Amino acid sequence: MRTMKFTPNEIRDLCSSSGGKFAVNETQTAFQWCKCLALGHYENFPVGSVLIPKSQRPHFFSVYAFSRIADDIADEPGFDQAERAALLQQYESLLLHHSAKSTHPIFRSLHETIDKCSIPLLPLVQLLEAFRRDVFFVRPVTLNDIDDYCSYSANPIGELVLRITGAYSQQNHQKSNAICTALQMVNFWQDTSTDLRRGRNYYPITLCTDISFDDKNLGNEEFCTNFPSVLNAVIDATWQKFEEGQSLIASIPMLRLRSEIAFTIIGGKYILSRVQELGVDIVHQRPALSVLSFPSIGIRTLLLLLR
């Protein structure tokens, strides 16, 4: 399927109340639009997964589409910082005033999802706050700052998955938060090379200071002698988050969702291991899953499910 990539003007259209050139008149058409968008991107989000019951997939598509456009506002070229902030504000206003009769493809379908799955607005508003923080990036001072960022950028996704699938409880929510934070942290370390080029450094300032690492030397192997210690510290913190949340699997009654969560955890751990193997080279390379890694991940997923 063709990847849906939007021009700046198209993104502006999607921040208008009508949806601009993408306006629809039927809810089914709105869901189909979201499906095309979702399946046109690769993400660490269970959109379209065969493990997700067919009846629930449209709701994953609508939530994904909502998040995808917000991400484009924050990250795609063609906007200055002030316009990004203004567009995110417009987008949030559309969320807060969504309607079943809206012609906007995202908010018409999202209205249906919110209604059918009893989803509160808070996790969706939290996601928009995370994108605002991306626009006005501030480097984390401590690991607690990373936890705080993840409470907006990642944990709401887990809550939405639990609510869409009918598996939400306060206990499951807490375990899901730990898993989602771990996955977001994996993305930080995995994306070190690309983030540094964008001027974003997610390695906490106090951690680098405590280990006597001058982060100005990131990328200069000759002066990166203490960087492995910094990397090992954030990797250990990420492993701990996975361990805190992993018992969520046993709390989920639906085999399909248990399998999806187990596969996601094992995939995240696999990439984290690759980050550790690369060491200092993580500032030049971005590890990713390959076709050859999936048999191993599949076996480890099965073993995790059988525990």
C-alpha positions as MATLAB code, in Angstrom:
seq = 'MRTMKFTPNEIRDLCSSSGGKFAVNETQTAFQWCKCLALGHYENFPVGSVLIPKSQRPHFFSVYAFSRIADDIADEPGFDQAERAALLQQYESLLLHHSAKSTHPIFRSLHETIDKCSIPLLPLVQLLEAFRRDVFFVRPVTLNDIDDYCSYSANPIGELVLRITGAYSQQNHQKSNAICTALQMVNFWQDTSTDLRRGRNYYPITLCTDISFDDKNLGNEEFCTNFPSVLNAVIDATWQKFEEGQSLIASIPMLRLRSEIAFTIIGGKYILSRVQELGVDIVHQRPALSVLSFPSIGIRTLLLLLR';
ca = [
       0.000    0.000    0.000;
       1.253    3.508   -0.855;
       2.645    5.436    2.083;
       0.470    8.460    2.859;
       2.763   11.454    3.270;
       1.266   14.909    3.588;
       2.431   18.290    2.331;
       2.462   21.222    4.775;
      -0.764   22.559    3.233;
      -2.449   19.172    3.611;
      -1.436   19.089    7.277;
      -2.935   22.549    7.659;
      -6.140   21.181    6.079;
      -6.173   18.430    8.700;
      -6.022   21.078   11.414;
      -9.172   22.752   10.074;
     -12.617   21.906   11.431;
     -13.862   20.508    8.120;
     -10.788   18.463    7.217;
     -10.321   20.576    4.087;
      -9.684   18.513    0.955;
     -10.010   15.337    3.043;
     -13.582   16.043    4.210;
     -15.951   13.055    4.380;
     -19.695   12.680    4.791;
     -19.923    9.147    6.176;
     -18.427    7.510    9.264;
     -17.438    4.385    7.333;
     -15.525    6.536    4.841;
     -13.764    8.254    7.744;
     -12.659    4.906    9.193;
     -11.449    3.776    5.758;
      -9.370    6.936    5.436;
      -7.772    6.269    8.822;
      -7.098    2.664    7.822;
      -5.258    3.740    4.664;
      -3.160    6.142    6.694;
      -2.376    3.579    9.384;
      -1.407    0.790    7.006;
       0.743    3.174    4.996;
       3.216    3.583    7.843;
       5.402    1.268    9.908;
       5.090    1.903   13.620;
       5.581    0.109   16.934;
       1.820    0.243   17.400;
      -0.514   -2.709   16.798;
      -2.429   -1.134   13.914;
      -3.789   -3.787   11.592;
      -2.149   -6.637   13.478;
      -3.688  -10.030   12.794;
      -3.634  -10.516   16.551;
      -6.163   -7.711   16.988;
      -9.800   -8.820   16.473;
     -11.225   -7.466   13.225;
     -14.036   -5.629   15.028;
     -11.496   -3.614   17.063;
      -9.121   -2.684   14.248;
     -11.062    0.399   13.036;
     -10.678    1.918   16.502;
      -6.932    1.334   16.412;
      -6.883    3.008   12.990;
      -8.696    6.123   14.244;
      -6.430    6.515   17.283;
      -3.362    5.929   15.140;
      -4.476    8.524   12.564;
      -5.034   11.058   15.342;
      -1.515   10.449   16.702;
       0.128   10.321   13.264;
      -1.044   13.778   12.194;
      -0.065   15.284   15.554;
       3.378   13.757   15.070;
       3.588   15.238   11.560;
       2.706   18.678   12.936;
       5.545   18.395   15.446;
       8.193   16.862   13.186;
       7.586   17.230    9.445;
       9.481   19.990    7.592;
       7.678   23.080    6.357;
       6.733   24.763    9.647;
       8.507   27.042   12.070;
       8.209   26.525   15.815;
       5.445   29.097   16.278;
       3.246   27.577   13.565;
       3.746   24.069   14.949;
       2.522   25.271   18.342;
      -0.467   27.045   16.776;
      -1.439   24.022   14.682;
      -1.242   21.710   17.697;
      -3.526   24.118   19.545;
      -6.019   24.037   16.652;
      -5.797   20.250   16.561;
      -6.497   19.996   20.287;
      -9.510   22.271   19.870;
     -10.880   19.855   17.266;
     -10.428   16.996   19.740;
     -12.203   18.831   22.542;
     -15.124   19.762   20.289;
     -15.381   16.614   18.159;
     -18.760   15.612   16.796;
     -20.466   12.613   15.230;
     -21.456   14.901   12.354;
     -17.963   16.238   11.709;
     -16.680   16.054    8.122;
     -13.114   15.682    9.406;
     -12.052   12.050    8.685;
     -10.035   11.671   11.878;
     -12.391   13.309   14.335;
     -15.523   11.761   12.841;
     -14.078    8.260   13.286;
     -12.438    9.151   16.603;
     -15.818   10.309   17.942;
     -17.173    6.841   17.207;
     -14.164    5.181   18.862;
     -14.435    7.352   21.985;
     -18.137    6.590   22.239;
     -17.978    2.841   21.570;
     -14.893    2.158   23.705;
     -15.682    4.570   26.579;
     -12.386    6.399   26.129;
     -11.798    9.544   28.224;
     -10.221   12.535   26.509;
      -7.277   12.687   28.949;
      -4.938   10.163   27.248;
      -5.528   11.856   23.887;
      -4.836   15.295   25.362;
      -1.689   13.887   27.004;
      -0.402   12.719   23.624;
      -0.755   16.235   22.248;
       1.196   17.588   25.218;
       4.020   15.166   24.338;
       4.128   16.547   20.797;
       4.278   20.100   22.187;
       7.260   19.033   24.250;
       8.889   17.716   21.080;
       8.429   21.124   19.455;
       9.958   22.896   22.474;
      12.516   20.224   23.277;
      14.217   20.396   26.673;
      16.889   17.853   27.438;
      16.072   15.640   30.461;
      18.049   16.448   33.568;
      17.376   13.144   35.359;
      15.859    9.758   34.570;
      12.732   10.986   36.380;
      12.344   13.585   33.619;
      12.288   10.754   31.102;
       9.579    8.999   33.142;
       7.581   12.229   33.125;
       7.890   12.646   29.358;
       6.855    9.023   28.809;
       3.744    9.594   30.925;
       2.576   11.833   28.076;
       4.206   10.315   24.979;
       3.940    6.561   25.554;
       1.787    5.544   28.502;
      -1.449    6.935   27.007;
      -1.000    4.563   24.060;
      -1.063    1.592   26.428;
      -4.171    2.919   28.129;
      -5.900    3.347   24.774;
      -5.020   -0.225   23.770;
      -6.420   -1.558   27.043;
      -9.627    0.450   26.688;
     -10.213   -0.471   23.044;
      -9.754   -4.168   23.824;
     -11.857   -4.063   27.013;
      -8.893   -5.050   29.199;
      -8.620   -1.819   31.175;
      -8.246   -1.880   34.961;
      -6.203    0.322   37.274;
      -3.765   -2.520   37.948;
      -3.349   -3.316   34.254;
      -2.916    0.376   33.555;
       0.033    0.626   35.976;
       1.771   -2.395   34.453;
       1.089   -1.089   30.956;
       2.690    2.230   31.908;
       5.941    0.450   32.796;
       5.984   -1.439   29.474;
       5.179    1.667   27.439;
       7.846    3.689   29.224;
      10.363    0.927   28.497;
       9.417    0.905   24.804;
       9.762    4.687   24.578;
      13.162    4.488   26.245;
      14.226    1.817   23.751;
      13.275    4.254   20.979;
      15.396    6.972   22.564;
      18.550    4.838   22.633;
      17.779    3.217   19.271;
      17.365    6.658   17.654;
      20.474    8.211   19.210;
      22.115    8.890   15.829;
      19.051   10.501   14.210;
      18.058   12.451   17.335;
      21.524   13.951   17.712;
      21.294   15.248   14.143;
      17.993   16.916   15.106;
      19.581   18.518   18.155;
      17.875   16.191   20.644;
      19.901   14.435   23.330;
      17.883   12.191   25.657;
      20.806   11.078   27.859;
      20.102   12.777   31.240;
      22.442   15.596   32.191;
      23.003   14.460   35.794;
      23.737   10.885   34.699;
      26.435   12.102   32.302;
      27.838   14.377   35.009;
      27.925   11.597   37.635;
      29.819    9.329   35.235;
      32.156   12.209   34.247;
      31.128   12.053   30.615;
      31.200   15.246   28.586;
      28.310   14.773   26.160;
      29.872   17.289   23.778;
      32.066   14.332   22.788;
      29.147   12.229   21.553;
      30.124   11.068   18.082;
      33.847   11.481   18.687;
      35.071    7.961   19.475;
      38.468    9.189   20.614;
      36.876   11.038   23.555;
      33.881    8.753   24.198;
      35.648    6.532   26.742;
      32.949    6.959   29.428;
      29.971    6.779   27.099;
      29.569    2.970   27.460;
      28.958    3.522   31.192;
      26.241    6.082   30.404;
      24.685    3.743   27.851;
      24.750    0.788   30.241;
      23.054    2.887   32.940;
      20.110    3.870   30.710;
      19.860    0.323   29.341;
      19.676   -1.070   32.888;
      16.910    1.413   33.722;
      15.022    0.317   30.600;
      15.343   -3.393   31.440;
      13.957   -2.630   34.908;
      10.857   -1.019   33.383;
      10.250   -4.091   31.225;
      10.510   -6.300   34.319;
       8.081   -4.090   36.262;
       5.415   -4.380   33.580;
       5.902   -7.868   32.189;
       3.375   -9.472   34.560;
       0.669   -7.623   32.595;
       0.642  -10.567   30.197;
      -0.769  -12.929   32.848;
      -3.471  -10.374   33.715;
      -4.933  -10.264   30.203;
      -7.695  -12.843   29.534;
      -7.622  -12.569   25.711;
      -4.967  -14.743   24.073;
      -4.646  -12.437   21.085;
      -3.870   -9.399   23.213;
      -1.534  -11.416   25.455;
       0.333  -12.507   22.333;
       0.508   -8.954   20.976;
       1.911   -7.638   24.258;
       4.412  -10.491   24.585;
       5.619   -9.994   21.008;
       5.992   -6.252   21.583;
       7.990   -6.790   24.783;
      10.311   -9.332   23.194;
      10.808   -7.116   20.139;
      11.668   -4.174   22.384;
      14.119   -6.258   24.395;
      15.717   -7.550   21.189;
      16.388   -4.005   19.955;
      17.673   -3.014   23.404;
      20.178   -5.883   23.197;
      21.303   -4.649   19.792;
      21.799   -1.151   21.229;
      23.999   -2.618   23.956;
      25.998   -4.623   21.411;
      26.665   -1.526   19.303;
      27.956    0.465   22.278;
      29.653    3.684   21.170;
      28.640    2.988   17.557;
      25.023    3.757   18.500;
      25.856    7.417   17.749;
      26.403    6.409   14.092;
      24.021    3.477   13.529;
      20.352    2.803   14.160;
      19.633   -0.856   15.021;
      16.352   -2.303   13.766;
      14.584   -5.630   13.499;
      15.531   -7.694   10.454;
      13.701  -10.564    8.776;
      16.235  -12.974   10.263;
      15.415  -11.796   13.802;
      11.730  -12.761   13.674;
      12.103  -16.552   14.186;
      14.091  -15.905   17.369;
      11.585  -13.285   18.532;
       8.720  -15.676   17.791;
      10.268  -18.449   19.878;
      11.012  -16.099   22.775;
       7.456  -14.757   22.593;
       6.060  -18.282   22.850;
       8.285  -19.059   25.828;
       7.143  -15.854   27.539;
       3.493  -16.771   26.980;
       4.047  -20.241   28.446;
       5.546  -18.979   31.710;
];
